[in-house]
Amino acid sequence: MDPFDAGAGSILRQPKAVWATAGAAVVAFMGIGLVDPILPSIAQGLDATAGQVSLLFTSYFLITAFAMLVTGFVSSRIGGRRTLLLGLALVVVFAALAGTSGSVGELVGFRAGWGLGNALFVSTALAVIVGAAAGGSAAAILLYESALGLGMACGPLLGALLGDASWRYPFFGTAFLMAIGFLCITVFLKDQPKPARKISLLDPIKALGHGGLASAAASAFFYNYTFFTVLAFTPFVLNMTPYKSGAVFFAWGVLLAVFSVLVAPRLQERFGSLKVLGGSLVLLAVDVFALGYGDHTTAIVCTILSGAFIGVNNTVYTELALGVSDAPRPVASAGYNFVRWFAAAAAPYFAPKIEEWTDIHVPFVVAAVTAVLGAVVVVVRRKALTHEAEELEPKHATEDGVTVFAN
């Protein structure tokens, strides 16, 4: 059955509360790639280096990593609706403050606060959508992943359109859109039931004692270094106007969305999760290597093409993380994300440093190597990961009404 068909089981026939949450999730995911096209403009406007501006990603994801230990703790105590509203409020405040920054240090600090709010919101959104959606968890998950893909695609486009006038406008624009999301959720989303079991701060760390989950997290750590080298460092390599850079990353995001939602599940069904993941990681490594050593046109094509491999990887890693262990899904997801987001914080910092120490090609060589290392972990630890690989039924849904933020 086609989930987009207008019938009763369609993802298109959902309560207003689901659409309000999904709409806000689109904007939340937009915030990840929003700064991509305007990184050179920010550097110029604040008289900062590429390395300093790349810290916008580092501070954002470093806080996001630690927030993974907190989101389940908070949402299991105050409920999903209040957690969503708290996260949205923090994003509105810190995104607006980011637009007023007078120095790169201030901007990096405000971006960190933004990361905390985004983690609280996005990590709870899927649980709320699953709980309120019509048509079962599969339709809800597809709606959530569609929101993720649309947000990742539109973020760079919005950043380019607003950033062409001033690098400050994308931050104000995000604050405005998230404020609308706050109002919509306040009006349309009812209080969510609190889970029967409260999650402690250490539960996600304990969950990583499972060999399969630890293996998935380790592989995803290496993969995320590659992913965020492309996202945070490539804009400086392309050295294009905000409009052109936004167009490149919009096309990148479209491929990410299409391959995450439509292509990856079909590949998994035909070839199996681990073969698809290993092959996609190796192809991503080849693509990133070509990006680093090709001419300008090749770099643009490889940047866009990387979205396809990233989309496939995101979907497969999500299922592995949520299904490979016997830990409750929100706890497993928190532990997995706690590990992998450290790589998302490290890549934007180290890529410009590596360029300073060597040349502009080497950061992409390192990124290609980390993608291969991710594939090696999958191959070496395949027995620990086969539990999920052999079960293709969807495992994205939450148990206990708490979040899953694996993509």
Secondary structure, 3 states (H helix, E strand, C coil): CCCCCCCCCCCCCCCHHHHHHHHHHHHHHHHHHCCHHHHHHHHHHCCCCHHHHHHHHHHHHHHHHHHHHHHHHHHHHHCHHHHHHHHHHHHHHHHHHHHCCCCHHHHHHHHHHHHHHHHHHHHHHHHHHHHHCCCHHHHHHHHHHHHHHHHHHHHHHHHHHHHCCCCCHHHHHHHHHHHHHHHHHHHHCCCCCCCCCCCCCCHHHHHCCCHHHHHHHHHHHHHHHHHHHHHHHHHHHHCCCHHHHHHHHHHHHHHHHHHHHHHHHHHHHHHCHHHHHHHHHHHHHHHHHHHHHCCHHHHHHHHHHHHHHHHHHHHHHHHHHHHCCCCCHHHHHHHHHHHHHHHHHHHHHHHHHHHHHCCCCHHHHHHHHHHHHHHHHHHHCHHHHHHHHCCCCCCCCCCCCCCCCCC
